[in-house]
């Protein structure tokens, strides 16, 4: 059948057009029997709502924007997939806006985008989600927003994240259980909340096991392959060499693996290498990299779910949703033989 309208759905379901609209928009306080009748009619008629028409009627765009500044393509792609999936469930489309959080005109760039690109709500990823000027603009203009992995949790807006400190603690504990005590650590970009949390987890594990903190084993990376490579050259050419290197993401770990091979250092018998994120690169190299799997897809879904609740002025259970990570053991790690 063609040219099926909302009126046809209402007629077949035996309800009003307004009831059909409320069901399609997943509004609150609609009886289950009505929802069932409308959904049955929608299925029988193979009816697809027109988002533009819905938007005009309800002064909504049914568009959610995802703002990000992140050097890790694997993370962003997985986040987008989760956000798109939940958006599809809730009847919203996703538009993405990449930007550079280090740019001097970041605020102006974001505000121009918000003014020129209609949307019903915004998802802010780290580190943009900690930008106080942008958050103030959203609040002042009553634009609904949710945050992903903020450094500061003292704001009353909803946010989602993974327990980076706990995961890094568990990874370091694992390395210590293999007999490693000289564990190099490559930090991520200093502007990202995850960087400090993962470093805190690493340090907590050392303290728990009465292992002294050695500043020489700590290098500053940027969450990029190139920065991991540069840090590895420092760690593997200094006198105080580590027997294991824990990089704060998989791209930096891949850089460490490259340098180890260039120096004819066998991985893992002479050097254990671990990463973080379970990015595709961690499985594509040899040996595959021991890592931490973040629930990135779930973070994208959860952020959209919370945002839609705000847009529809519905309550949600918790202001925050923090997810555990999973240790993935692969062939780049082994017991210390020194």
VOGULO-729796 format. One record per atom (N, C-alpha, C, CB): x, y, z. Coordinates in steps of 0.02 Angstrom, whole numbers, padded with zeros to 5 digits, always signed. Glycine has a CB too. Example, Ala and Ser with C-alpha at 12.3 -4.5 7.8 and 13.67 -1.06 7.14 Angstrom:
+00660-00284+00390
+00615-00225+00390
+00660-00165+00390
+00565-00224+00452
+00642-00112+00354
+00684-00053+00357
+00645+00002+00394
+00704-00030+00286
//
This chain:
+00042-00060+00000
+00000+00000+00000
+00044+00062+00000
-00047+00000+00061
+00020+00116-00032
+00059+00177-00035
+00020+00235-00006
+00080+00192-00108
+00055+00289+00009
+00024+00349+00035
-00017+00336+00099
-00021+00380-00017
+00008+00291+00140
-00025+00279+00204
-00011+00338+00250
+00000+00212+00236
-00062+00362+00283
-00055+00419+00328
-00070+00399+00400
-00100+00476+00306
-00058+00445+00444
-00072+00434+00515
-00147+00424+00527
-00045+00492+00557
-00187+00455+00483
-00260+00447+00489
-00281+00374+00474
-00296+00495+00441
-00246+00342+00426
-00261+00272+00410
-00244+00227+00469
-00222+00250+00347
-00188+00243+00502
-00167+00204+00561
-00219+00212+00616
-00098+00227+00586
-00241+00274+00627
-00291+00288+00680
-00356+00251+00666
-00304+00363+00685
-00377+00250+00602
-00440+00217+00584
-00436+00142+00595
-00457+00232+00511
-00381+00112+00575
-00374+00039+00583
-00368+00021+00657
-00312+00014+00545
-00334+00063+00697
-00324+00048+00768
-00385+00066+00809
-00264+00086+00794
-00431+00106+00780
-00490+00127+00817
-00475+00177+00871
-00524+00067+00847
-00426+00221+00858
-00407+00272+00907
-00403+00340+00871
-00339+00255+00942
-00392+00392+00909
-00386+00458+00879
-00316+00467+00849
-00400+00512+00931
-00311+00517+00803
-00247+00533+00773
-00198+00556+00827
-00256+00589+00719
-00223+00592+00877
-00180+00616+00931
-00150+00557+00969
-00220+00660+00979
-00190+00504+00980
-00163+00445+01016
-00109+00412+00975
-00220+00395+01030
-00119+00406+00910
-00067+00377+00867
-00003+00418+00872
-00091+00373+00793
-00010+00484+00870
+00048+00528+00874
+00085+00518+00940
+00027+00601+00866
+00047+00512+00995
+00078+00503+01060
+00116+00437+01064
+00026+00507+01116
+00087+00385+01035
+00121+00320+01035
+00185+00323+00993
+00073+00265+01007
+00180+00352+00933
+00238+00356+00889
+00294+00397+00920
+00219+00386+00822
+00276+00448+00959
+00325+00490+00992
+00347+00464+01060
+00298+00559+01000
+00320+00404+01077
+00339+00371+01140
+00328+00417+01201
+00412+00349+01138
+00271+00452+01200
+00255+00495+01256
+00231+00455+01316
+00201+00545+01235
+00236+00485+01374
+00217+00451+01435
+00141+00449+01443
+00248+00485+01496
+00118+00406+01489
+00047+00402+01508
+00000+00381+01451
+00025+00469+01535
+00024+00336+01409
-00019+00306+01358
-00031+00233+01380
+00013+00310+01286
-00093+00213+01382
-00110+00146+01407
-00079+00092+01361
-00186+00137+01411
-00059+00037+01392
-00027-00018+01355
-00072-00045+01300
-00008-00074+01402
-00137-00049+01313
-00182-00075+01263
-00184-00030+01201
-00253-00083+01292
-00178+00035+01211
-00178+00082+01155
-00112+00075+01116
-00187+00154+01180
-00058+00068+01152
+00008+00060+01120
+00007-00003+01076
+00064+00056+01172
-00021-00057+01103
-00023-00120+01066
-00065-00113+01003
-00051-00175+01111
-00122-00080+01008
-00167-00073+00950
-00134-00029+00896
-00234-00042+00972
-00103+00024+00916
-00070+00068+00867
-00012+00033+00834
-00046+00133+00901
+00030+00000+00873
+00088-00035+00844
+00066-00090+00797
+00132-00064+00899
+00011-00124+00813
-00015-00176+00769
-00038-00146+00703
-00073-00214+00803
-00072-00089+00706
-00095-00056+00645
-00036-00030+00603
-00142+00002+00662
+00014-00004+00636
+00074+00020+00601
+00107-00037+00563
+00124+00052+00652
+00110-00095+00596
+00142-00153+00564
+00100-00178+00506
+00152-00208+00615
+00035-00182+00515
-00009-00208+00461
-00007-00162+00400
-00081-00215+00487
-00004-00097+00412
-00005-00049+00356
+00065-00033+00330
-00039+00014+00378
+00115-00060+00364
+00186-00045+00346
+00197+00030+00344
+00204-00077+00277
+00171+00063+00396
+00173+00136+00399
+00240+00160+00427
+00115+00163+00443
+00270+00208+00393
+00332+00240+00416
+00319+00313+00429
+00388+00231+00364
+00328+00336+00491
+00315+00407+00506
+00362+00452+00467
+00324+00419+00581
+00337+00509+00448
+00376+00560+00414
+00406+00606+00467
+00333+00600+00363
+00473+00604+00477
+00502+00644+00531
+00493+00719+00521
+00575+00628+00537
+00492+00742+00458
+00483+00813+00446
+00412+00835+00466
+00496+00830+00373
+00363+00793+00449
+00295+00810+00468
+00286+00808+00543
+00245+00762+00435
+00317+00759+00575
+00313+00754+00648
+00344+00816+00679
+00349+00691+00673
+00400+00839+00651
+00434+00897+00678
+00393+00960+00671
+00500+00906+00645
+00361+00968+00613
+00321+01028+00603
+00262+01031+00651
+00296+01031+00531
+00231+00973+00662
+00172+00971+00706
+00192+00985+00779
+00137+00904+00701
+00248+00958+00800
+00266+00964+00871
+00323+01012+00884
+00286+00897+00897
+00341+01051+00831
+00397+01098+00838
+00460+01062+00860
+00379+01154+00889
+00470+01002+00833
+00529+00962+00847
+00565+00946+00782
+00510+00898+00885
+00630+00935+00788
+00669+00915+00729
+00681+00840+00728
+00736+00952+00727
+00676+00807+00786
+00693+00737+00796
+00764+00723+00772
+00643+00692+00757
+00807+00772+00788
+00878+00766+00773
+00917+00778+00838
+00900+00816+00718
+00966+00735+00851
+01012+00743+00907
+01082+00753+00878
+01009+00681+00955
+01119+00800+00906
+01187+00813+00882
+01239+00785+00930
+01198+00889+00874
+01290+00754+00902
+01346+00727+00941
+01408+00769+00926
+01359+00651+00924
+01432+00804+00976
+01491+00846+00969
+01552+00809+00998
+01481+00915+01004
+01606+00806+00959
+01665+00770+00985
+01730+00801+00960
+01662+00696+00964
+01781+00789+00999
+01850+00806+00981
+01893+00750+01009
+01872+00877+01008
+01910+00702+00967
+01943+00642+00993
+01989+00613+00939
+01891+00589+01015
+02053+00600+00955
+02100+00574+00905
+02093+00499+00893
+02170+00588+00927
+02047+00466+00928
+02039+00394+00924
+01980+00377+00879
+02030+00362+00994
+01991+00360+00815
+01935+00348+00770
+01893+00287+00790
+01961+00338+00700
+01925+00236+00817
+01888+00176+00837
+01837+00192+00891
+01935+00122+00862
+01856+00234+00938
+01811+00254+00993
+01751+00291+00966
+01848+00298+01044
+01763+00340+00922
+01709+00382+00896
+01661+00341+00853
+01738+00440+00856
+01687+00298+00812
+01643+00257+00769
+01598+00213+00811
+01685+00213+00721
+01625+00182+00862
+01584+00138+00905
+01533+00178+00944
+01629+00098+00953
+01553+00238+00966
+01507+00282+01002
+01449+00302+00957
+01544+00344+01028
+01464+00319+00895
+01413+00338+00847
+01364+00281+00835
+01445+00361+00781
+01390+00221+00829
+01347+00163+00816
+01296+00154+00873
+01389+00099+00809
+01319+00160+00935
+01274+00153+00992
+01223+00208+00994
+01313+00151+01056
+01245+00270+00981
+01199+00327+00981
+01147+00320+00926
+01238+00393+00973
+01168+00298+00868
+01121+00290+00812
+01070+00235+00826
+01159+00273+00747
+01093+00182+00858
+01048+00127+00874
+00993+00150+00922
+01087+00069+00904
+01013+00185+00976
+00963+00208+01024
+00920+00263+00993
+00997+00234+01088
+00949+00304+00951
+00911+00355+00917
+00857+00324+00873
+00956+00399+00875
+00875+00270+00839
+00826+00235+00797
+00769+00207+00839
+00860+00178+00758
+00785+00181+00897
+00733+00154+00942
+00686+00210+00966
+00766+00120+01004
+00714+00268+00980
+00675+00324+01007
+00647+00371+00953
+00717+00364+01054
+00663+00356+00889
+00636+00398+00836
+00674+00461+00822
+00566+00415+00851
+00740+00460+00835
+00782+00519+00823
+00839+00502+00775
+00810+00545+00889
+00856+00551+00733
+00914+00545+00690
+00974+00577+00724
+00901+00578+00621
+01033+00554+00704
+01095+00580+00735
+01135+00619+00684
+01138+00522+00764
+01155+00679+00703
+01203+00716+00662
+01266+00727+00703
+01174+00784+00637
+01324+00723+00671
+01387+00727+00708
+01423+00793+00689
+01433+00667+00692
+01459+00818+00738
+01496+00881+00727
+01565+00874+00758
+01457+00942+00757
+01615+00856+00717
+01683+00853+00743
+01712+00923+00751
+01728+00810+00697
+01748+00934+00804
+01780+00999+00815
+01845+00989+00852
+01733+01048+00854
+01884+01040+00856
+01950+01038+00889
+01946+01074+00956
+02005+01069+00844
+01950+01036+01010
+01942+01067+01076
+02000+01113+01094
+01934+01013+01129
+02055+01109+01057
+02113+01152+01071
+02111+01217+01032
+02177+01115+01055
+02063+01224+00986
+02059+01283+00944
+02039+01345+00984
+02010+01272+00886
+02068+01401+00968
+02051+01463+01003
+01979+01484+00993
+02097+01519+00980
+01951+01465+00936
+01882+01485+00920
+01832+01428+00931
+01878+01508+00848
+01850+01382+00977
+01804+01325+00989
+01735+01349+01008
+01833+01280+01044
+01731+01394+01056
+01665+01418+01079
+01625+01448+01022
+01674+01470+01136
+01655+01491+00983
+01620+01523+00928
+01599+01471+00876
+01665+01576+00895
+01642+01422+00863
+01626+01370+00814
+01565+01330+00836
+01686+01323+00804
+01564+01310+00900
+01509+01270+00926
+01444+01310+00927
+01525+01244+00996
+01447+01372+00949
+01387+01413+00953
+01358+01426+00883
+01402+01481+00988
+01401+01437+00835
+01378+01447+00766
+01343+01384+00741
+01437+01464+00720
+01372+01327+00756
+01340+01264+00736
+01271+01257+00769
+01384+01204+00756
+01267+01271+00833
+01204+01264+00869
+01150+01311+00841
+01214+01278+00943
+01171+01370+00821
+01123+01419+00795
+01100+01402+00724
+01153+01488+00795
+01145+01372+00685
+01129+01360+00614
+01106+01289+00598
+01189+01375+00573
+01109+01244+00647
+01089+01175+00636
+01036+01155+00687
+01151+01127+00640
+00973+01158+00668
+00919+01143+00716
+00926+01072+00744
+00851+01151+00683
+00915+01064+00808
+00916+00999+00841
+00876+01004+00905
+00988+00976+00855
+00857+00947+00931
+00818+00946+00993
+00862+00938+01055
+00767+00889+00990
+00923+00916+01046
+00967+00906+01103
+01038+00891+01081
+00941+00851+01147
+01085+00894+01128
+01156+00888+01114
+01187+00835+01159
+01191+00955+01122
+01232+00795+01130
+01275+00751+01169
+01346+00778+01165
+01271+00677+01144
+01375+00791+01223
+01443+00817+01226
+01490+00762+01249
+01447+00878+01274
+01541+00748+01209
+01592+00699+01230
+01650+00737+01263
+01617+00657+01168
+01692+00699+01298
+01750+00731+01330
+01802+00748+01277
+01780+00684+01384
+01838+00803+01284
+01838+00850+01340
+01789+00909+01333
+01907+00877+01350
+01752+00910+01277
+01705+00966+01266
+01653+00968+01322
+01670+00959+01198
+01636+00910+01349
+01584+00908+01400
+01604+00942+01465
+01565+00835+01415
+01668+00962+01471
+01690+00998+01530
+01702+01072+01516
+01754+00967+01558
+01683+01094+01456
+01692+01164+01437
+01636+01206+01469
+01692+01173+01360
+01653+01244+01519
+01602+01281+01558
+01565+01333+01517
+01635+01314+01617
+01599+01364+01470
+01566+01416+01429
+01512+01385+01385
+01618+01453+01386
+01528+01328+01355
+01479+01294+01312
+01420+01269+01353
+01512+01235+01274
+01434+01240+01410
+01380+01216+01453
+01335+01274+01475
+01409+01180+01515
+01365+01330+01491
+01325+01388+01512
+01279+01411+01455
+01371+01446+01535
+01306+01411+01394
+01265+01431+01337
+01205+01384+01329
+01308+01432+01272
+01217+01319+01335
+01163+01271+01329
+01110+01282+01383
+01191+01199+01334
+01133+01294+01444
+01086+01307+01499
+01047+01371+01488
+01124+01310+01566
+01082+01424+01470
+01049+01489+01461
+00996+01487+01405
+01101+01543+01445
+01009+01445+01356
+00963+01440+01299
+00917+01379+01304
+01001+01438+01235
+00918+01346+01362
+00873+01289+01377
+00878+01235+01323
+00801+01313+01383
+00939+01220+01303
+00951+01166+01255
+00968+01103+01293
+01009+01185+01205
+00928+01050+01288
+00942+00988+01325
+01009+00959+01304
+00885+00937+01314
+01046+00932+01353
+01109+00900+01337
+01126+00846+01387
+01166+00952+01334
+01166+00798+01364
+01194+00745+01407
+01268+00741+01392
+01157+00676+01394
+01307+00716+01442
+01379+00715+01435
+01406+00643+01437
+01412+00756+01490
+01461+00632+01403
+01494+00567+01403
+01564+00575+01433
+01499+00538+01331
+01576+00540+01487
+01641+00536+01521
+01669+00604+01541
+01691+00502+01476
+01631+00644+01578
+01658+00708+01601
+01709+00698+01657
+01601+00753+01626
+01753+00747+01664
+01800+00746+01720
+01765+00767+01784
+01860+00792+01706
+01720+00816+01777
+01685+00843+01835
+01614+00816+01838
+01685+00920+01833
+01595+00788+01894
+01529+00759+01902
+01484+00801+01947
+01534+00688+01930
+01504+00863+01960
+01466+00905+02006
+01411+00945+01972
+01513+00951+02043
+01401+00934+01907
+01349+00969+01871
+01285+00927+01874
+01369+00983+01797
+01227+00960+01869
+01164+00924+01877
+01138+00895+01811
+01112+00969+01906
+01178+00896+01758
+01157+00866+01695
+01175+00791+01695
+01191+00902+01635
+01136+00750+01660
+01149+00678+01659
+01213+00662+01621
+01090+00641+01628
+01247+00609+01641
+01307+00589+01606
+01317+00513+01611
+01369+00626+01634
+01356+00487+01565
+01374+00416+01564
+01450+00411+01558
+01337+00378+01506
+01476+00355+01579
+01548+00345+01575
+01567+00275+01594
+01585+00395+01618
+01630+00258+01585
+01655+00193+01607
+01702+00204+01666
+01692+00156+01549
+01712+00153+01706
+01753+00159+01767
+01826+00151+01748
+01732+00107+01821
+01857+00204+01722
+01925+00201+01698
+01975+00188+01754
+01943+00266+01663
+01964+00217+01811
+02012+00207+01867
+02014+00134+01887
+01992+00251+01927
+01956+00104+01894
+01952+00034+01914
+01982-00012+01861
+01879+00014+01927
+01969+00003+01798
+01995-00039+01744
+02071-00036+01740
+01965-00018+01678
+02099+00025+01747
+02171+00032+01746
+02204-00002+01806
+02191+00106+01744
+02170+00001+01863
+02193-00034+01923
+02197-00109+01909
+02146-00020+01984
+02145-00136+01878
+02142-00208+01865
+02195-00229+01814
+02073-00228+01840
+02208-00187+01764
+02260-00203+01715
+02328-00204+01749
+02259-00152+01657
+02341-00154+01791
+02406-00152+01826
+02413-00210+01874
+02414-00085+01863
+02359-00227+01908
+02360-00285+01952
+02377-00349+01913
+02291-00293+01987
+02349-00354+01854
+02363-00412+01811
+02437-00416+01794
+02321-00409+01746
+02466-00359+01776
+02538-00357+01759
+02580-00375+01820
+02558-00288+01732
+02561-00351+01877
+02598-00367+01939
+02592-00442+01954
+02571-00326+01998
+02534-00471+01940
+02525-00543+01952
+02570-00585+01907
+02451-00562+01940
+02592-00556+01851
+02638-00590+01806
+02711-00582+01828
+02630-00564+01735
+02722-00545+01883
+02789-00535+01910
+02822-00470+01889
+02832-00591+01889
+02785-00427+01853
+02813-00363+01832
+02809-00312+01889
+02776-00336+01770
+02865-00279+01902
+02866-00225+01951
+02891-00160+01920
+02910-00244+02011
+02927-00166+01864
+02949-00106+01827
+02902-00098+01768
+03025-00113+01803
+02847-00064+01782
+02793-00057+01732
+02792+00014+01706
+02724-00077+01763
+02809+00023+01643
+02805+00088+01612
+02733+00106+01599
+02846+00090+01547
+02718+00170+01603
+02649+00193+01592
+02650+00253+01545
+02614+00211+01660
+02613+00248+01490
+02607+00304+01443
+02539+00336+01452
+02617+00279+01369
+02540+00398+01475
+02478+00435+01488
+02446+00459+01423
+02492+00495+01534
+02381+00470+01426
+02346+00496+01368
+02348+00572+01365
+02274+00473+01369
+02310+00600+01320
+02309+00673+01312
+02289+00707+01377
+02261+00694+01254
+02325+00757+01399
+02310+00788+01465
+02242+00822+01469
+02363+00839+01481
+02210+00836+01412
+02145+00870+01414
+02087+00823+01425
+02135+00908+01350
+02100+00758+01424
+02045+00709+01429
+02039+00682+01499
+02057+00652+01379
+01977+00677+01523
+01964+00654+01591
+01991+00583+01602
+01889+00655+01606
+01986+00541+01551
+02007+00471+01557
+02082+00466+01573
+01992+00433+01494
+02120+00514+01550
+02193+00512+01560
+02210+00509+01634
+02227+00573+01529
+02183+00555+01674
+02199+00557+01745
+02170+00496+01781
+02172+00621+01776
+02110+00475+01763
+02079+00418+01796
+02118+00354+01785
+02007+00409+01771
+02143+00344+01725
+02182+00284+01711
+02250+00286+01747
+02193+00275+01635
+02279+00345+01749
+02342+00353+01786
+02331+00341+01860
+02371+00423+01774
+02276+00364+01887
+02260+00353+01958
+02252+00278+01973
+02195+00390+01977
+02222+00241+01927
+02214+00169+01936
+02281+00134+01936
+02169+00140+01882
+02324+00154+01892
+02392+00127+01888
+02429+00138+01954
+02432+00158+01830
+02427+00200+01979
+02462+00217+02041
+02433+00180+02101
+02460+00292+02053
+02366+00173+02102
+02334+00138+02158
+02357+00065+02161
+02257+00142+02152
+02365+00034+02104
+02388-00036+02103
+02460-00042+02129
+02384-00065+02032
+02502+00006+02111
+02571+00005+02137
+02571+00011+02212
+02613+00062+02105
+02531+00058+02238
+02528+00069+02310
+02500+00008+02346
+02484+00129+02326
+02449-00023+02317
+02418-00082+02347
+02468-00139+02354
+02358-00105+02306
+02515-00142+02307
+02564-00197+02307
+02633-00175+02333
+02571-00225+02238
+02635-00116+02366
+02696-00091+02396
+02753-00086+02346
+02718-00136+02454
+02737-00065+02285
+02786-00053+02233
+02797+00022+02228
+02764-00084+02164
+02859+00043+02231
+02874+00114+02230
+02857+00147+02164
+02947+00126+02246
+02835+00209+02167
+02819+00246+02106
+02883+00274+02077
+02768+00303+02121
+02895+00261+02013
+02957+00283+01979
+02939+00331+01922
+02997+00222+01952
+02955+00394+01931
+02938+00446+01882
+02970+00432+01814
+02960+00514+01907
+03028+00398+01813
+03062+00384+01750
+03022+00337+01705
+03130+00354+01764
+02977+00300+01736
+02938+00251+01697
+02872+00281+01671
+02922+00191+01740
+02861+00346+01683
+02800+00379+01661
+02815+00426+01604
+02766+00418+01720
+02779+00419+01549
+02788+00463+01490
+02721+00492+01469
+02820+00423+01432
+02723+00552+01442
+02663+00587+01422
+02648+00575+01348
+02670+00662+01436
+02592+00540+01335
+02570+00530+01267
+02512+00575+01250
+02551+00457+01256
+02482+00563+01190
+02427+00605+01167
+02369+00564+01138
+02453+00655+01114
+02368+00499+01154
+02317+00454+01128
+02327+00442+01053
+02248+00483+01140
+02385+00455+01025
+02398+00443+00954
+02453+00391+00946
+02418+00508+00919
+02454+00359+00888
+02505+00310+00872
+02575+00341+00877
+02495+00281+00801
+02582+00402+00848
+02647+00435+00847
+02672+00451+00917
+02642+00500+00807
+02627+00471+00962
+02649+00487+01030
+02669+00423+01067
+02594+00524+01068
+02635+00368+01054
+02654+00304+01084
+02723+00282+01061
+02603+00251+01068
+02735+00294+00998
+02801+00277+00969
+02856+00319+01002
+02801+00288+00893
+02843+00383+01009
+02893+00428+01039
+02907+00410+01112
+02870+00502+01034
+02854+00395+01149
+02863+00376+01220
+02900+00310+01226
+02794+00370+01254
+02886+00263+01181
+02920+00198+01183
+02994+00206+01170
+02889+00150+01132
+03013+00252+01125
+03084+00262+01111
+03120+00287+01174
+03093+00312+01053
+03086+00328+01213
+03116+00352+01275
+03122+00294+01325
+03074+00409+01305
+03068+00257+01334
+03068+00204+01385
+03117+00148+01368
+02998+00175+01391
+03124+00131+01305
+03163+00073+01286
+03237+00089+01271
+03133+00040+01226
+03255+00152+01276
+03325+00170+01267
+03357+00199+01330
+03332+00221+01211
+03316+00210+01381
+03344+00235+01444
+03374+00177+01484
+03289+00271+01486
+03417+00194+01533
+03449+00141+01573
+03397+00103+01614
+03503+00172+01619
+03350+00140+01641
+03298+00110+01684
+03240+00086+01640
+03273+00161+01737
+03249+00028+01608
+03199+00004+01561
+03144-00036+01596
+03232-00040+01507
+03083-00030+01574
+03028-00070+01603
+03026-00140+01573
+02960-00035+01592
+02997-00186+01609
+02984-00254+01581
+02914-00258+01552
+02994-00308+01635
+02873-00209+01567
+02805-00206+01540
+02788-00132+01529
+02753-00239+01588
+02749-00119+01476
+02726-00051+01462
+02650-00053+01455
+02760-00022+01399
+02617-00012+01495
+02544-00005+01493
+02529+00062+01460
+02512-00009+01567
+02506+00060+01398
+02488+00120+01361
+02414+00135+01372
+02504+00113+01285
+02397+00199+01378
+02328+00218+01396
+02277+00210+01341
+02328+00289+01419
+02299+00193+01280
+02252+00170+01230
+02289+00124+01180
+02219+00229+01193
+02251+00091+01137
+02280+00040+01093
+02322+00070+01038
+02225-00001+01063
+02307+00131+01016
+02347+00161+00963
+02417+00176+00988
+02315+00225+00937
+02423+00199+01050
+02489+00209+01079
+02523+00143+01091
+02483+00249+01145
+02486+00092+01112
+02516+00026+01121
+02543-00001+01056
+02464-00023+01150
+02508+00013+01001
+02532-00009+00934
+02598+00026+00918
+02479+00007+00880
+02605+00090+00938
+02668+00125+00928
+02724+00094+00968
+02660+00198+00947
+02708+00072+01029
+02759+00037+01071
+02781-00028+01037
+02730+00022+01142
+02734-00065+01010
+02749-00128+00977
+02796-00118+00917
+02684-00163+00954
+02783-00064+00880
+02826-00049+00822
+02898-00037+00845
+02800+00013+00784
+02907+00004+00897
+02974+00020+00921
+03009-00042+00949
+02970+00075+00975
+02971-00084+00984
+03000-00146+01011
+03028-00189+00954
+02948-00186+01051
+02991-00195+00900
+03013-00235+00843
+03075-00204+00810
+02956-00243+00791
+03076-00138+00806
+03134-00103+00778
+03197-00115+00819
+03120-00029+00772
+03188-00124+00884
+03245-00137+00929
+03257-00211+00941
+03233-00102+00996
+03224-00253+00902
+03230-00326+00908
+03215-00351+00979
+03300-00348+00887
+03166-00319+01010
+03143-00340+01076
+03083-00386+01066
+03125-00278+01121
+03089-00447+01089
+03035-00495+01080
+02976-00479+01126
+03060-00566+01093
+02917-00477+01095
+02855-00467+01133
+02814-00532+01128
+02814-00405+01105
+02799-00564+01185
+02801-00538+01253
+02858-00563+01297
+02738-00552+01286
+02902-00607+01271
+02951-00639+01316
+02999-00589+01346
+02989-00693+01279
+03017-00536+01309
+03063-00486+01336
+03027-00422+01357
+03116-00469+01284
+02969-00410+01330
+02931-00350+01347
+02856-00364+01339
+02952-00290+01302
+02820-00351+01392
+02747-00356+01390
+02718-00287+01372
+02717-00381+01458
+02670-00288+01326
+02637-00225+01305
+02562-00232+01313
+02655-00207+01231
+02531-00183+01346
+02458-00184+01352
+02431-00115+01333
+02437-00203+01425
+02367-00115+01312
+02335-00053+01291
+02269-00043+01327
+02324-00054+01217
+02225-00006+01293
+02161+00012+01323
+02113+00030+01266
+02168+00071+01374
+02052+00006+01269
+01995+00022+01225
+01971-00037+01183
+02015+00078+01178
+02015-00087+01171
+01997-00142+01126
+01979-00115+01057
+01939-00183+01155
+02019-00068+01032
+02009-00042+00965
+02027-00096+00914
+02052+00022+00953
+02002-00091+00852
+02017-00142+00801
+02091-00155+00793
+01988-00120+00735
+02133-00104+00800
+02204-00113+00791
+02233-00162+00841
+02240-00046+00797
+02203-00168+00899
+02229-00214+00951
+02224-00286+00930
+02192-00203+01017
+02179-00302+00884
+02170-00370+00860
+02205-00382+00793
+02096-00386+00853
+02224-00329+00759
+02250-00334+00691
+02326-00342+00688
+02230-00274+00651
+02360-00326+00743
+02433-00331+00745
+02454-00399+00772
+02463-00275+00789
+02519-00414+00763
+02547-00474+00795
+02606-00455+00837
+02567-00527+00741
+02607-00477+00900
+02551-00514+00932
+02492-00468+00947
+02575-00548+00996
+02432-00495+00948
+02374-00454+00967
+02383-00429+01039
+02308-00495+00961
+02357-00369+01051
+02374-00333+01112
+02324-00346+01169
+02376-00258+01098
+02350-00363+01227
+02310-00367+01288
+02283-00297+01303
+02351-00395+01348
+02219-00292+01318
+02189-00226+01323
+02129-00225+01371
+02167-00202+01254
+02099-00168+01377
+02037-00158+01415
+01981-00142+01366
+02045-00101+01468
+01928-00179+01370
+01870-00166+01326
+01822-00120+01361
+01836-00232+01307
+01812-00061+01333
+01763-00014+01358
+01695-00029+01327
+01785+00059+01344
+01641-00018+01363
+01574-00027+01334
+01553+00035+01294
+01522-00042+01390
+01592+00052+01243
+01583+00115+01207
+01515+00118+01173
+01638+00124+01154
+01495+00062+01143
+01429+00059+01109
+01373+00074+01160
+01419-00011+01076
+01379+00044+01219
+01328+00054+01271
+01328+00127+01296
+01341+00006+01330
+01387+00158+01297
+01390+00228+01318
+01351+00272+01270
+01464+00252+01322
+01359+00259+01205
+01322+00297+01155
+01247+00288+01162
+01343+00277+01085
+01226+00226+01174
+01154+00212+01183
+01128+00246+01245
+01142+00136+01187
+01165+00240+01300
+01141+00267+01364
+01137+00343+01363
+01188+00245+01421
+01184+00375+01329
+01183+00448+01325
+01122+00473+01287
+01247+00474+01291
+01106+00439+01232
+01046+00458+01193
+00983+00445+01234
+01044+00420+01126
+00981+00389+01268
+00922+00373+01308
+00909+00426+01361
+00930+00304+01341
+00962+00448+01396
+00953+00500+01447
+00932+00566+01415
+01018+00509+01487
+00963+00582+01358
+00947+00645+01325
+00874+00647+01302
+00993+00656+01265
+00850+00592+01274
+00781+00589+01250
+00732+00598+01309
+00767+00523+01214
+00750+00570+01367
+00708+00580+01426
+00703+00654+01444
+00736+00540+01485
+00758+00690+01438
+00757+00762+01453
+00715+00799+01401
+00829+00790+01454
+00725+00782+01337
+00688+00815+01284
+00613+00807+01294
+00709+00787+01215
+00593+00747+01314
+00522+00732+01323
+00498+00748+01394
+00509+00659+01308
+00543+00778+01433
+00526+00798+01501
+00503+00739+01543
+00473+00851+01501
+00535+00682+01532
+00521+00622+01571
+00577+00612+01622
+00515+00559+01524
+00561+00581+01677
+00611+00569+01729
+00655+00510+01709
+00577+00556+01798
+00715+00508+01738
+00760+00452+01727
+00785+00430+01796
+00819+00470+01680
+00806+00366+01798
+00821+00335+01863
+00880+00368+01898
+00834+00262+01854
+00936+00375+01863
+00997+00403+01893
+01026+00457+01849
+01050+00348+01906
+01056+00507+01880
+01087+00560+01840
+01149+00534+01804
+01105+00620+01884
+01181+00483+01833
+01240+00454+01802
+01232+00379+01792
+01302+00468+01844
+01267+00354+01741
+01270+00282+01729
+01344+00265+01715
+01223+00259+01668
+01375+00230+01762
+01445+00213+01755
+01451+00137+01743
+01486+00234+01820
+01488+00120+01690
+01492+00051+01668
+01561+00021+01682
+01476+00045+01593
+01563-00043+01700
+01626-00078+01709
+01657-00095+01642
+01615-00141+01751
+01722-00104+01642
+01759-00124+01582
+01781-00197+01590
+01821-00077+01570
+01810-00224+01537
+01829-00295+01537
+01902-00302+01517
+01784-00336+01490
+01940-00340+01556
+02010-00355+01539
+02011-00409+01484
+02049-00379+01602
+02043-00395+01428
+02050-00442+01373
+02123-00462+01368
+02025-00410+01305
+02137-00525+01385
+02206-00550+01385
+02222-00582+01317
+02218-00601+01442
+02275-00555+01285
+02297-00582+01220
+02371-00599+01224
+02283-00531+01162
+02403-00605+01166
+02470-00633+01163
+02527-00583+01175
+02481-00664+01097
+02511-00521+01190
+02565-00471+01200
+02588-00468+01273
+02541-00403+01178
+02560-00510+01315
+02579-00509+01386
+02599-00579+01409
+02521-00482+01430
+02649-00581+01453
+02672-00645+01480
+02709-00632+01545
+02718-00683+01429
+02724-00685+01584
+02760-00677+01647
+02828-00645+01638
+02768-00743+01682
+02849-00606+01687
+02914-00574+01685
+02968-00627+01698
+02918-00518+01738
+03020-00627+01655
+03072-00678+01662
+03136-00650+01693
+03088-00709+01595
+03137-00585+01708
+03197-00554+01736
+03199-00562+01811
+03200-00480+01718
//
